[in-house]
Amino acid sequence: MPPPTGPAAPPPPTYTADRPIHTERLELRPVRTDDFAAIHAYQRLPDVCRYLYWGPLDEAGSRASVATKTTRTTLREDGDVLQLAVVVRETGVLVGDVTFFLVSRAHRKGGIGYVFHPDHAGLGYATEASRELLRIGFEELRLHRVQAELDGRNTASARVLERLGMRREGHLRENEFLDGEWSDEVIYAMLAREWRAREAERATR
């Protein structure tokens, strides 16, 4: 698709995770090699990988995964990926990792993803960390649209996106072949103006 013509906002600036980001309860920071044990603890679990394109991973697979994640600290060009470890500030425990995709600078589009250890489910960590990804997308990168795609069976992930205020925009029937069966793909999205309106509402609560 060609870039839009006519007046438009400037393309997104380069974004580098050069220091930890603090939310109310969490620290989001670049992945380190010594995060291997904590990350492998959930990458090896079949339930965690059930709706993903990879895994479960053995130790070698997780070491390779962590090595790749450590290099993903800057968003500059289309296709760049930012991956951050999610650490509970009070305990120092790594509970998951989150991902931001710079999809298109010309069209100012991005995407988000997340993986968390099930031992820490139900505490709102995925929502809190993903909200920070949306903030980066809309406020730091000045994107117009951020979306997320998930397996249609992954209702827990859908609830996270709905709590963030993302809209369910599409449901693609039997769009992907995963683990020996056809699965649906569901698309959620948010626009910059929707983010601003939601943040303004949150500020008045």
trRosetta pair geometry for C-beta under 8 A, 3 or more apart (Angstrom, degrees):
i j d omega theta_ij theta_ji phi_ij phi_ji
1 107 7.1 31 99 -56 125 140
3 106 3.5 -103 -109 -170 105 132
3 107 6.9 -145 -127 -52 64 70
4 8 5.6 121 89 -74 120 147
4 106 7.0 161 13 159 72 90
4 107 6.8 111 -19 -103 101 68
9 108 6.8 41 69 -67 115 155
9 142 6.1 -137 150 150 142 123
9 144 7.6 163 36 -63 129 100
10 142 7.7 41 70 92 77 149
11 105 4.4 33 -161 169 118 105
11 106 6.8 -30 -104 -83 111 38
11 108 7.3 -158 -135 -76 54 86
12 15 7.4 -45 159 -20 112 106
12 75 7.4 -39 126 128 135 114
12 102 7.0 -142 70 -139 152 118
12 105 5.5 -121 29 -131 94 83
12 108 6.3 137 -43 -122 99 79
12 141 4.1 2 -147 -172 126 84
12 142 5.8 179 -109 56 72 83
12 143 6.2 0 -80 -70 126 75
13 140 7.7 -101 61 161 104 68
13 141 6.9 -144 47 -124 67 49
13 142 7.4 70 4 15 86 111
14 74 6.6 -4 -176 -172 100 102
14 75 6.8 169 -156 86 52 59
14 76 4.7 7 -119 -105 99 82
15 74 7.0 164 87 -154 50 55
15 75 4.5 6 54 51 97 105
15 76 8.0 -157 33 -64 55 54
15 82 7.2 -39 101 -68 110 148
15 136 6.6 110 -177 -176 157 105
15 140 5.3 80 -111 139 130 122
15 141 5.6 -63 -32 -74 138 92
16 73 6.1 37 -157 137 76 89
16 74 4.5 -12 -102 -105 83 89
16 75 7.7 -157 -69 26 44 63
17 21 7.3 -74 -140 -23 98 109
17 28 7.8 -92 -144 128 131 93
17 29 7.2 151 161 -155 120 39
17 30 5.2 152 104 -61 121 90
17 73 5.0 -116 50 -160 95 79
17 74 7.5 -136 15 -71 71 47
17 82 6.2 123 -23 -158 121 115
17 84 6.2 -162 -132 -88 165 108
18 73 7.6 91 -71 164 54 120
19 29 7.9 -63 156 -121 31 90
20 27 4.9 -9 -177 -170 126 106
20 28 6.8 147 -163 73 69 43
20 29 4.1 -32 -105 -83 86 106
21 27 7.0 144 73 -161 48 53
21 28 4.3 -17 60 60 104 99
21 29 7.2 -177 20 -69 67 55
21 84 7.4 -15 30 -156 116 155
21 132 6.1 136 132 -178 137 140
22 26 7.4 167 -152 89 47 50
22 27 5.7 -22 -98 -102 67 72
22 28 8.0 -162 -70 21 22 73
22 89 6.8 52 -137 -83 97 141
23 26 4.6 13 49 52 107 91
23 27 7.8 -158 22 -74 72 27
23 28 7.1 54 -13 -13 103 104
23 128 5.3 146 129 166 151 104
23 129 7.0 -143 5 -89 153 48
23 131 7.5 108 -129 74 141 105
23 132 5.4 -104 -70 -61 123 129
24 128 6.5 -100 41 -146 100 131
25 88 6.4 -24 152 -143 95 75
25 89 6.1 -158 175 24 42 103
25 90 7.0 -36 -159 -12 84 104
25 125 7.4 -97 91 -104 123 79
25 128 6.4 -1 44 162 101 170
26 86 5.7 -23 -164 -165 130 87
26 87 6.6 133 -162 71 72 46
26 88 6.3 -53 -105 -104 67 41
26 89 6.2 -171 -121 -24 12 92
26 125 6.5 117 -76 -145 132 87
26 128 5.7 141 1 116 131 125
26 129 5.8 -77 115 -77 169 88
26 132 7.8 -126 81 -14 124 146
27 86 7.7 149 77 -157 49 42
27 87 4.5 -23 63 66 98 102
27 88 7.9 4 19 90 82 3
27 89 5.1 111 -27 -82 97 86
28 84 4.3 35 -180 151 95 140
28 85 7.2 164 -150 76 50 45
28 86 5.9 -14 -99 -101 76 66
28 87 7.7 178 -79 22 29 77
28 98 6.8 -38 -132 39 122 123
28 129 6.1 132 -80 -140 119 94
28 132 5.9 -177 -6 104 152 153
29 84 6.2 133 58 -159 18 92
29 85 5.7 -25 66 56 75 94
29 87 6.7 -7 19 8 108 121
30 70 6.9 74 161 -143 102 55
30 73 4.9 -2 -111 -104 126 112
30 83 7.8 74 -142 87 59 67
30 84 6.5 -63 -86 -114 31 67
30 85 7.2 24 118 9 19 94
31 35 5.4 -103 -162 43 79 152
31 39 7.4 38 -147 -63 122 146
31 66 6.3 -146 156 -154 128 72
31 69 3.9 2 55 128 157 115
31 70 5.1 -107 93 -78 90 58
31 72 7.6 30 26 52 114 92
31 83 5.8 -15 -11 114 123 104
31 84 7.0 -170 -39 -139 77 20
31 85 4.8 123 -95 -42 67 100
31 97 6.4 12 -79 -122 118 136
32 35 5.0 118 62 -18 70 100
32 70 6.4 72 -121 -110 23 109
32 85 7.3 -48 10 -13 75 148
33 36 6.5 -4 171 -35 53 104
33 66 6.4 106 -129 137 45 119
33 67 7.2 32 -108 -92 88 64
33 70 6.1 2 -57 -72 69 152
34 37 8.0 -18 175 11 57 94
35 38 5.4 -65 -169 50 68 109
35 39 5.3 59 137 -21 94 112
35 66 6.1 -178 79 -141 92 122
35 69 8.0 -78 75 91 135 136
35 85 5.5 -123 -123 -97 155 145
35 94 5.8 133 -144 -101 100 173
36 39 6.1 -71 -145 43 24 103
36 40 5.8 20 165 -17 68 113
36 62 6.4 111 -160 130 82 107
36 63 6.0 14 -132 -101 127 68
36 66 5.0 -94 -95 -14 74 172
37 40 6.0 -56 -140 39 24 108
37 41 6.5 39 155 -36 59 102
38 41 5.7 -46 -157 16 30 120
38 85 8.0 67 93 -150 133 123
38 93 7.6 168 -131 -172 132 64
38 94 3.9 79 145 68 156 122
38 117 8.0 -87 179 -47 78 137
39 42 6.8 -72 -166 43 37 88
39 43 5.8 27 150 -15 75 118
39 62 6.1 161 107 -168 97 110
39 65 7.1 -153 139 101 133 116
39 66 5.6 147 62 -84 151 107
39 69 7.7 -161 -125 25 164 160
39 85 7.7 -91 -70 -112 109 104
39 94 7.1 -47 -55 129 69 138
39 97 6.7 14 -115 -22 108 128
40 43 5.4 -62 -128 47 36 108
40 44 5.7 36 172 -26 72 109
40 57 7.1 -108 -132 92 75 108
40 59 6.3 23 -141 -116 148 61
40 62 3.8 82 -97 158 92 169
40 63 7.9 6 -73 -49 123 60
40 66 7.8 -51 -47 -39 86 125
41 44 6.9 -57 -149 28 13 106
41 45 7.8 17 147 -29 48 108
41 117 6.2 3 107 -109 105 128
42 45 5.5 -46 -156 15 48 120
42 48 4.9 136 174 -97 86 167
42 96 7.0 -27 47 -103 166 70
42 115 6.7 158 120 149 129 103
42 116 7.1 -109 -156 144 166 24
42 117 4.0 -126 -72 -94 129 74
42 118 7.2 150 -127 -2 107 70
43 48 7.0 -106 -102 98 23 140
43 49 7.2 63 -161 -63 50 113
43 55 5.7 -135 -175 -108 72 132
43 56 6.8 128 147 -156 56 64
43 57 4.5 -19 145 39 111 117
43 61 7.3 -157 142 108 128 103
43 62 4.8 145 78 -102 144 106
43 65 6.4 170 -131 62 161 161
43 115 7.7 52 -83 145 73 147
44 55 7.5 -142 -102 -154 20 109
44 56 5.1 57 -165 -177 37 111
44 57 5.9 -87 -83 67 59 63
44 58 7.1 69 -113 -104 100 28
44 62 6.9 -44 -52 -51 89 134
45 48 4.2 78 79 4 106 109
45 49 6.8 158 86 -3 58 89
45 56 6.2 -173 62 -113 15 119
45 117 7.9 108 6 -136 147 68
45 118 6.9 -133 135 4 163 116
46 49 6.1 -74 -145 49 32 98
46 50 6.3 61 155 -67 68 84
46 55 7.8 -180 -110 138 40 97
46 56 5.2 -64 -76 -41 56 126
47 50 5.7 -18 -151 -25 32 118
47 118 6.2 4 101 -43 128 150
48 52 7.6 -5 134 0 66 131
48 55 7.1 -47 93 126 92 156
48 56 7.5 90 59 -101 95 88
48 115 6.5 71 180 -166 109 103
48 117 7.4 -36 -93 -117 136 40
48 118 6.5 -132 -74 -31 91 101
49 52 4.9 -82 -152 46 59 114
49 54 6.5 -92 -144 97 115 54
49 55 3.1 -129 -114 96 148 120
49 56 4.9 -165 18 -70 148 58
49 57 7.7 152 -77 -15 147 75
50 179 7.5 -20 -160 -37 59 159
51 150 6.8 28 149 -173 132 84
51 151 3.8 -134 -158 29 107 140
51 153 6.3 -157 -99 72 119 95
51 154 4.3 93 -162 -68 176 120
51 157 7.2 -136 89 -1 151 141
51 178 7.6 58 -143 137 43 159
51 183 7.9 177 -136 -179 80 159
52 55 6.0 32 80 35 124 112
52 115 7.3 18 -80 -96 146 121
53 178 7.4 -100 -103 -115 56 113
54 57 6.9 15 149 -59 104 104
54 61 8.0 176 173 176 113 126
54 65 7.9 143 138 -96 153 128
55 61 7.5 152 -98 133 66 143
57 61 3.3 -139 -159 101 99 125
57 62 4.7 134 116 -54 129 76
57 65 6.3 -37 -132 -16 172 138
58 61 5.1 97 48 10 63 105
58 62 7.2 -130 99 -3 31 90
59 62 5.9 -58 -147 39 31 107
59 63 6.3 34 155 -22 66 105
60 63 5.7 -52 -146 33 31 112
60 64 6.5 30 155 -16 63 105
61 64 5.8 -57 -152 37 31 109
61 65 6.3 33 150 -21 65 108
62 65 5.3 -52 -144 37 36 116
62 66 6.1 36 157 -19 68 103
63 66 5.9 -52 -145 37 29 108
63 67 6.3 35 153 -22 62 106
64 67 5.6 -52 -148 34 31 115
64 68 6.6 31 153 -18 63 104
65 68 5.9 -57 -155 35 31 109
65 69 6.4 31 151 -21 66 107
66 69 5.5 -52 -145 35 35 114
66 70 6.5 41 155 -27 65 100
67 70 6.0 -50 -154 24 29 113
67 71 7.5 21 151 -14 58 104
68 71 6.1 -66 -165 33 38 107
68 72 6.8 30 148 -23 70 111
69 72 5.7 -63 -151 30 39 113
69 83 4.5 -95 -147 99 87 145
69 97 6.8 -28 -146 -173 146 160
70 73 7.8 -12 169 -40 40 107
72 80 7.8 154 -147 179 83 73
72 81 4.7 -35 -149 98 129 89
72 82 5.8 170 151 -124 92 23
72 83 4.3 56 87 14 129 98
72 99 8.0 -9 134 -130 148 88
73 82 6.7 53 -144 -131 19 78
73 83 8.0 -64 -71 48 49 65
74 80 6.6 -65 105 -174 65 138
74 82 7.2 175 36 -91 6 92
75 80 4.8 154 -131 103 53 127
75 81 7.8 81 -93 -60 84 1
75 82 5.2 -50 -48 -41 102 115
75 100 6.7 -50 -69 106 138 114
75 102 4.5 135 -160 -42 107 132
75 141 6.7 -37 105 -95 143 128
76 80 5.5 111 37 -51 62 162
76 102 7.6 173 42 49 25 167
77 80 5.4 112 57 -32 61 111
77 102 7.2 133 92 98 27 135
77 105 7.1 -65 -145 -28 40 130
78 102 6.3 -130 -118 119 33 93
78 103 6.9 -3 -147 149 83 26
78 104 5.6 19 -115 -108 113 43
78 105 5.8 -105 -59 -3 84 89
78 106 8.0 -15 -68 4 126 87
79 101 7.8 -29 -143 -166 26 90
79 102 7.0 -30 35 79 21 84
79 103 7.9 59 -66 -128 41 30
80 101 7.8 156 86 -155 46 49
80 102 4.7 13 58 37 89 121
81 99 6.2 -20 -169 -163 103 102
81 100 7.2 154 -159 79 53 50
81 101 5.7 -18 -106 -103 78 67
81 102 7.6 -139 -72 16 34 77
82 99 6.9 150 81 -157 56 50
82 100 4.3 -3 56 55 107 100
82 102 7.8 74 -11 -26 97 94
82 136 7.8 -106 81 139 158 155
83 97 5.9 25 -179 167 95 121
83 98 7.3 171 -149 86 55 41
83 99 5.1 -13 -101 -102 79 79
83 100 8.0 -163 -71 24 39 64
84 97 6.4 171 86 -157 41 77
84 98 5.4 -14 60 59 93 88
84 99 7.9 -179 21 -78 69 35
84 129 7.9 -167 92 -168 116 113
85 94 5.4 -43 -178 -136 115 116
85 96 8.0 157 -159 95 53 36
85 97 5.3 -44 -105 -101 46 92
86 94 6.9 111 74 -157 51 65
86 95 5.6 -62 101 62 100 83
86 96 4.7 -3 47 69 124 77
86 97 6.0 -171 0 -93 87 31
86 98 5.9 75 -50 -14 116 99
86 114 8.0 30 -25 -148 145 105
86 116 7.3 -40 62 -102 141 93
86 125 6.4 119 149 168 137 112
86 129 4.8 -33 -113 -100 134 150
87 92 6.3 -14 -179 -156 116 37
87 93 6.7 161 -154 80 70 32
87 94 5.2 -39 -95 -92 79 61
87 95 7.2 141 -115 7 27 80
88 91 4.7 19 95 41 118 98
88 92 7.0 -43 75 13 74 15
88 93 5.0 7 34 54 111 86
88 95 5.9 65 -32 -21 98 124
88 120 7.8 -148 -48 -137 126 141
88 125 7.4 -65 -80 -110 93 130
89 92 7.7 22 -161 -67 22 48
93 120 7.8 173 117 -79 126 138
94 97 7.9 8 -179 -59 107 82
95 116 5.8 7 142 -151 86 94
95 117 5.5 -113 -164 31 59 104
95 119 8.0 -125 -139 76 89 87
95 120 4.2 -44 -153 49 122 171
95 125 5.6 -33 103 158 145 167
96 114 6.4 42 149 179 132 90
96 115 5.5 -171 -160 98 98 51
96 116 3.3 -47 -78 -103 144 64
96 117 6.0 -144 -67 -2 79 67
96 120 7.1 -134 -28 70 103 131
96 125 6.7 136 22 122 125 125
96 126 6.9 -8 68 -87 167 81
96 129 7.2 -161 81 28 116 166
97 114 7.4 -173 97 -147 42 59
97 115 5.9 3 55 57 77 91
98 112 7.1 -16 -177 -167 101 95
98 113 7.1 163 -161 89 57 50
98 114 4.6 -15 -110 -103 78 88
98 115 8.0 -175 -82 24 40 58
98 129 4.9 -168 -44 145 144 120
98 130 6.4 -167 -132 -82 134 62
98 132 7.9 110 82 70 164 102
98 133 5.7 -132 155 -57 133 129
99 112 6.7 144 85 -162 64 48
99 113 4.2 -8 58 61 113 96
99 114 6.9 -160 19 -69 76 43
99 133 8.0 33 80 -121 28 144
100 110 6.2 -6 -176 178 91 124
100 111 7.3 153 -161 81 47 49
100 112 5.8 -18 -104 -103 64 71
100 133 5.1 -175 -77 -152 107 105
100 136 6.2 -69 -91 90 165 134
100 137 6.6 -161 -148 -66 124 97
101 110 6.0 155 82 -167 60 68
101 111 4.0 -5 53 56 116 97
101 112 7.3 -146 17 -65 83 26
101 113 7.4 50 -20 -3 108 104
102 105 6.9 21 169 -62 113 77
102 110 5.7 -34 -109 -109 43 92
102 141 7.3 -154 -108 -143 102 150
103 107 7.6 -51 104 72 99 109
103 109 4.2 -53 73 107 120 98
103 110 5.6 -180 6 -105 92 26
103 111 5.5 82 -49 -14 117 99
104 107 4.0 19 109 42 135 98
104 108 7.0 -42 96 4 83 18
104 109 4.5 33 42 41 97 102
105 108 7.0 18 -170 -78 31 50
107 144 7.2 -96 156 44 60 127
107 145 7.7 -34 141 37 93 114
108 141 7.8 157 -153 136 84 97
108 142 7.0 -65 -144 115 126 70
108 143 4.6 165 171 -146 84 57
108 144 4.0 87 97 1 119 95
108 145 6.9 107 106 21 79 72
109 143 6.4 117 -97 -164 13 116
109 144 6.8 -39 -71 60 60 89
109 145 5.0 -15 -113 72 80 97
109 146 7.4 158 -163 -88 55 39
109 147 7.4 -10 -168 8 101 101
110 137 4.6 -146 62 -131 148 116
110 141 6.6 78 -46 92 144 156
110 143 4.9 -72 -2 -105 110 168
110 145 7.5 171 31 96 62 53
110 146 4.7 -19 74 -110 92 85
110 147 7.8 162 90 23 47 60
111 146 6.6 160 -93 -164 26 69
111 147 5.5 -32 -108 71 82 68
111 148 6.2 131 -164 -89 82 49
111 149 7.4 -20 -152 1 130 88
112 130 5.9 105 155 -148 144 93
112 133 4.6 111 -120 128 127 145
112 134 7.0 -48 -47 -62 152 70
112 137 7.4 -88 -56 -41 108 141
112 146 6.2 39 -18 171 103 115
112 147 7.9 -171 21 93 76 25
112 148 5.2 -44 65 -81 81 107
113 148 6.6 150 -79 -136 59 99
114 126 5.3 133 127 -147 150 95
114 129 6.5 128 -122 93 134 120
114 130 5.6 -78 -40 -73 144 106
114 133 8.0 -140 -62 -14 107 150
114 157 7.9 169 63 -131 96 100
114 160 7.4 -109 56 140 138 161
116 120 6.0 -105 170 76 111 105
116 121 6.6 135 107 -81 122 72
116 125 6.2 137 -128 90 146 117
116 126 5.3 -103 -22 -71 144 104
117 120 5.2 66 75 16 90 101
117 121 7.9 -128 104 -36 49 78
118 121 5.0 -16 -154 -21 55 122
120 123 5.8 -63 177 24 72 130
120 125 5.8 -2 144 15 116 148
121 156 7.4 -26 -153 -168 127 143
124 127 5.0 -54 -162 44 70 115
124 128 5.6 72 140 -26 87 103
125 128 5.7 -57 -144 39 31 110
125 129 6.1 24 161 -13 68 110
126 129 6.1 -57 -142 42 26 105
126 130 5.9 21 161 -15 64 114
126 160 4.9 -55 117 -123 120 140
127 130 6.0 -61 -140 42 24 107
127 131 6.3 32 157 -27 62 105
127 160 5.4 -149 -76 -147 77 81
127 163 5.0 -41 -121 99 132 134
127 164 6.3 -164 -146 -62 81 84
128 131 5.9 -51 -152 27 27 113
128 132 7.1 26 150 -17 58 102
129 132 5.8 -55 -161 31 37 112
129 133 7.0 40 143 -20 66 100
130 133 5.2 -43 -153 29 44 117
130 134 6.7 47 149 -18 67 97
130 160 6.3 90 20 161 156 115
130 161 7.8 -89 146 -90 157 57
130 164 5.9 -75 111 -80 117 141
131 134 5.6 -49 -154 34 37 113
131 135 6.5 42 146 -22 65 101
131 164 5.9 -166 -83 -123 77 97
132 135 5.3 -47 -149 32 38 116
132 136 6.5 43 151 -20 65 99
133 136 5.6 -50 -151 34 34 113
133 137 6.4 35 151 -19 65 106
133 146 7.8 159 130 -174 93 150
134 137 5.5 -54 -148 37 34 115
134 138 6.1 9 164 -1 69 111
134 146 5.9 -175 -121 71 75 158
134 164 6.5 153 -32 -172 149 124
134 190 6.6 9 -137 66 125 147
134 195 6.1 -171 163 -119 112 124
135 138 6.4 -67 -137 48 25 93
135 139 5.2 -19 -179 21 67 122
135 140 7.3 63 132 -9 68 97
136 139 7.0 -60 -105 54 13 83
136 140 4.7 -27 -154 30 57 128
136 141 6.4 47 148 -7 68 102
137 140 7.4 27 -17 49 11 86
137 141 5.4 -40 -147 45 35 122
137 143 4.8 -46 174 31 83 132
137 146 4.5 50 148 -75 162 137
138 141 7.4 8 -31 58 10 82
138 142 7.2 39 -177 -115 36 24
138 143 6.0 -80 -90 53 46 83
138 146 7.0 -88 -51 -15 88 126
138 192 5.1 154 -139 -123 104 79
138 195 4.5 -111 -97 94 173 166
138 196 7.5 -155 164 -49 138 75
139 142 7.4 12 -165 -71 12 56
142 192 7.7 24 -169 -115 50 144
143 146 6.0 89 100 -57 141 88
143 192 6.6 -178 96 -70 56 109
144 191 6.6 -22 164 -150 66 80
144 192 5.4 -75 -137 -13 38 117
145 189 6.0 -4 -172 -172 101 117
145 190 7.3 164 -150 84 57 43
145 191 5.5 -27 -97 -106 76 64
145 192 7.3 -81 -59 -24 42 78
146 189 6.9 162 87 -152 43 67
146 190 5.6 -9 61 58 89 89
147 166 7.7 127 -130 -159 50 128
147 169 7.5 -59 -128 26 120 137
147 187 6.0 -3 -177 -172 125 94
147 188 6.3 161 -157 88 72 49
147 189 3.9 -27 -99 -97 93 88
147 190 7.6 172 -83 18 51 57
148 161 5.6 -144 62 -104 139 131
148 166 6.7 21 25 169 111 169
148 187 7.5 159 82 -153 45 51
148 188 4.9 -8 58 61 92 100
148 189 7.5 -178 19 -77 61 48
149 185 5.8 -1 -173 -176 107 108
149 186 7.1 156 -155 79 57 45
149 187 5.4 -21 -101 -100 78 72
149 188 7.9 -175 -80 24 32 69
150 154 4.8 -103 165 64 116 131
150 157 4.8 -172 -140 107 155 136
150 158 6.5 -154 78 -65 146 74
150 161 7.5 -151 -5 -20 138 142
150 185 7.3 152 78 -154 29 63
150 186 5.5 -25 66 61 81 93
150 188 7.5 11 10 2 107 107
151 154 4.5 93 67 -14 89 108
151 157 7.9 83 47 44 76 140
151 176 7.7 -95 -106 61 82 131
151 178 6.9 -72 -107 40 126 161
151 183 5.3 -24 -147 157 99 138
151 184 7.2 101 -171 74 55 60
151 185 6.8 -51 -107 -104 36 56
151 186 7.6 18 115 16 14 91
152 171 6.6 75 -108 -150 122 92
152 183 6.3 -179 31 171 93 82
152 184 3.1 7 -6 82 148 108
152 185 6.4 -90 -38 -56 91 9
152 186 4.9 116 -97 -31 71 104
153 183 6.5 -76 -4 -148 110 112
153 184 7.5 125 -30 46 71 92
154 157 4.2 7 140 26 116 117
154 158 6.4 140 102 -22 72 87
155 158 5.3 -52 -147 35 39 117
155 159 6.5 44 154 -25 67 99
156 159 5.8 -51 -156 28 32 112
156 160 7.1 37 146 -21 61 99
157 160 5.6 -47 -157 27 40 115
157 161 6.7 35 150 -14 67 103
158 161 5.8 -57 -152 38 35 109
158 162 6.3 33 152 -18 68 108
158 168 7.5 26 -155 -91 106 117
158 186 6.6 2 -97 95 114 151
158 188 7.4 157 -135 -49 68 134
159 162 5.6 -56 -144 39 33 111
159 163 6.3 37 155 -22 65 103
160 163 5.9 -57 -153 34 29 110
160 164 6.7 28 150 -18 62 106
161 164 5.6 -55 -153 34 35 114
161 166 4.4 -60 176 55 90 128
161 168 7.9 106 110 -74 125 76
161 188 4.3 82 165 95 145 174
162 165 7.7 61 -179 -66 34 16
162 166 6.8 -90 -83 57 31 76
162 168 7.4 -9 -85 -41 96 101
162 188 7.7 -114 -61 -125 60 142
164 190 7.2 -97 127 -45 105 144
165 190 6.4 69 103 -106 87 129
165 194 6.8 -178 139 153 116 108
165 195 7.9 143 90 -99 131 51
165 198 4.8 90 150 -111 178 153
166 188 4.1 68 132 161 125 114
166 189 6.1 153 -165 66 98 12
166 190 4.7 -88 -108 -45 75 100
167 188 6.4 161 78 -156 36 70
167 189 5.9 -30 59 63 88 68
167 190 6.8 136 7 -83 81 57
167 194 7.7 -84 -21 -151 110 169
168 171 7.5 21 169 -53 108 95
168 186 6.5 -33 -147 -180 100 110
168 187 7.5 117 -160 82 53 51
168 188 5.6 -38 -94 -98 50 80
169 187 5.0 -54 65 102 96 100
169 188 6.6 141 6 -121 87 24
169 189 5.1 6 -17 17 139 110
170 185 8.0 5 111 107 101 84
170 186 7.0 170 91 -154 59 45
170 187 4.0 19 50 40 100 116
171 184 6.2 1 -177 176 83 126
171 185 7.8 166 -156 85 40 47
171 186 5.3 -6 -107 -107 71 79
171 187 7.7 -139 -63 21 36 75
172 175 3.7 39 124 -56 117 141
172 184 6.2 160 81 -163 55 70
172 185 4.4 -4 55 59 112 92
172 186 7.6 -158 22 -73 73 33
172 187 7.4 59 -13 -17 102 104
173 184 5.6 -31 -120 -110 37 99
174 182 3.9 13 -146 160 96 129
174 183 7.0 116 -122 55 46 13
174 184 6.4 -27 -45 -77 35 63
175 183 7.4 -51 51 92 68 59
175 184 6.3 66 10 -147 94 39
175 185 4.2 -67 61 10 138 110
176 182 7.3 143 81 -154 38 58
176 183 5.3 -29 73 63 89 90
176 185 5.7 82 -7 -51 112 112
177 180 7.8 4 175 -127 87 6
177 181 7.2 -174 -152 95 64 20
177 182 5.7 -37 -99 -94 68 59
177 183 7.5 147 -108 14 18 80
178 181 6.8 -30 71 64 60 66
178 183 4.9 -23 33 8 111 132
190 194 5.1 -132 -165 84 82 127
190 195 5.7 90 149 -58 122 89
191 194 4.7 94 57 6 77 105
191 195 7.2 -138 98 -6 41 86
192 195 5.5 -52 -151 33 35 114
192 196 6.5 34 153 -18 67 104
193 196 5.6 -49 -146 35 36 112
193 197 6.4 36 154 -18 65 105
194 197 5.8 -53 -146 38 32 110
194 198 6.2 30 155 -18 65 108
195 198 5.9 -60 -147 38 28 108
195 199 6.2 23 158 -15 65 109
196 199 5.9 -57 -144 40 28 108
196 200 6.3 31 155 -21 64 107
197 200 5.7 -54 -148 35 30 112
197 201 6.5 31 153 -19 63 106
198 201 5.6 -54 -151 35 33 113
198 202 6.4 35 151 -21 65 104
199 202 5.5 -48 -145 34 36 114
199 203 6.4 41 154 -26 64 103
200 203 5.7 -52 -152 29 31 115
200 204 7.1 24 153 -16 61 105
201 204 6.1 -63 -157 33 34 106
201 205 7.2 44 148 -37 64 98
202 205 5.8 -45 -159 8 39 117
